[in-house]
Amino acid sequence: MRTFHNVCRHRAYSITRKDIGATLVLGCKYHGWSYDTRGRLLKAPQFENVEGFDKSQNGLFEIRTQVDDAGRIWINFDAREGVIAPKSDHDSQVARQLVESWVVEGNFNWKAAGICH
């Protein structure tokens, strides 16, 4: 299981806008950059011959993900290392309540969406 920020490395445009479905290529509609399901940059139109441009350094930003023993998927937007899944059922219940309590709804500009933690 891998998770990524839904943001193109080129101009921070959304990579995918589908609510459901499957694909082997994640593509940015803005300038055509595309990524595989491991987050690696596959194609960067007009950057193929740019001196010093390294596709391997421009993949998607990965989000720390962990699957616990019960099969629940936990994601952590904090890039620091450390355990992210709760260690007990009680911790799991508390974590679910915390996640559910941080739902923010509204009409936001994409620039403001990143600051709504």
C-alpha positions in Angstrom: 0.0 0.0 0.0 1.4 3.4 -1.0 -0.1 6.8 -0.8 1.0 10.1 -2.3 0.1 13.8 -2.2 -2.2 14.4 -5.1 0.1 17.2 -6.4 2.2 17.4 -9.5 5.8 18.2 -8.9 5.8 20.7 -11.8 3.2 23.2 -11.0 1.3 21.7 -8.0 -1.8 20.8 -10.0 -3.9 17.9 -9.1 -2.7 14.6 -10.5 -6.0 12.8 -10.4 -9.5 14.1 -10.1 -11.4 10.8 -10.1 -13.4 9.8 -7.0 -13.2 6.1 -7.9 -11.5 3.9 -10.4 -8.2 2.4 -11.3 -5.3 3.4 -13.5 -1.6 2.5 -14.0 -0.6 6.0 -14.9 -1.4 9.1 -12.8 -1.4 12.2 -15.1 -1.4 15.9 -14.6 -3.7 17.6 -17.1 -2.0 20.9 -16.8 1.4 20.2 -18.5 1.1 16.5 -19.1 3.5 15.2 -16.5 2.7 11.5 -15.7 3.7 9.2 -12.9 3.5 5.4 -12.3 1.7 3.8 -9.3 5.0 3.9 -7.4 5.1 7.7 -7.7 8.0 7.7 -10.2 7.9 10.4 -12.9 7.4 8.7 -16.3 7.0 11.6 -18.6 7.8 15.4 -18.3 7.0 17.0 -21.7 9.5 19.7 -22.7 11.9 18.7 -20.0 13.5 15.7 -21.8 16.5 17.7 -22.9 16.8 20.2 -20.0 20.3 20.0 -18.7 20.5 18.8 -15.1 16.9 17.6 -15.0 16.6 14.3 -13.3 13.3 12.4 -13.5 14.2 10.2 -10.6 14.3 13.3 -8.3 10.9 14.5 -9.4 8.5 11.8 -8.4 5.4 12.3 -6.3 5.7 13.1 -2.6 4.9 9.9 -0.7 2.8 9.9 2.4 3.8 7.6 5.2 1.4 4.6 5.2 1.0 1.6 7.5 -1.4 -1.3 7.6 -2.0 -2.6 11.1 -2.7 -6.2 12.2 -6.4 -5.8 11.7 -5.9 -4.6 8.1 -6.7 -1.0 8.8 -4.8 1.5 6.7 -3.2 4.5 8.5 -1.7 7.5 6.8 0.4 10.1 8.4 1.0 13.5 6.7 3.9 14.2 9.1 7.2 13.4 7.2 9.1 12.6 10.4 9.9 9.0 11.2 8.1 7.0 13.9 5.3 4.6 14.4 1.9 5.8 13.1 -0.5 3.0 13.8 -2.1 2.8 17.2 -0.8 0.0 19.4 -4.2 -1.1 21.0 -7.9 -1.2 20.1 -8.4 1.7 22.6 -5.8 3.8 20.8 -7.4 2.8 17.5 -10.8 4.1 18.7 -9.3 7.3 19.9 -7.5 7.8 16.6 -10.7 7.2 14.6 -12.5 9.8 16.7 -9.6 12.3 16.1 -9.6 11.7 12.4 -13.4 12.1 12.2 -13.2 15.3 14.2 -10.9 17.0 11.8 -13.3 17.1 8.8 -13.2 20.6 7.2 -15.8 21.5 4.7 -16.0 24.6 2.5 -15.2 26.2 -0.8 -11.4 26.6 -0.7 -8.9 27.9 -3.2 -6.3 25.1 -3.9 -3.6 27.3 -2.3 -5.5 27.3 1.0 -6.3 23.6 1.1 -2.8 22.7 2.3 -3.1 24.8 5.5 -6.4 23.3 6.7 -5.0 20.7 9.0 
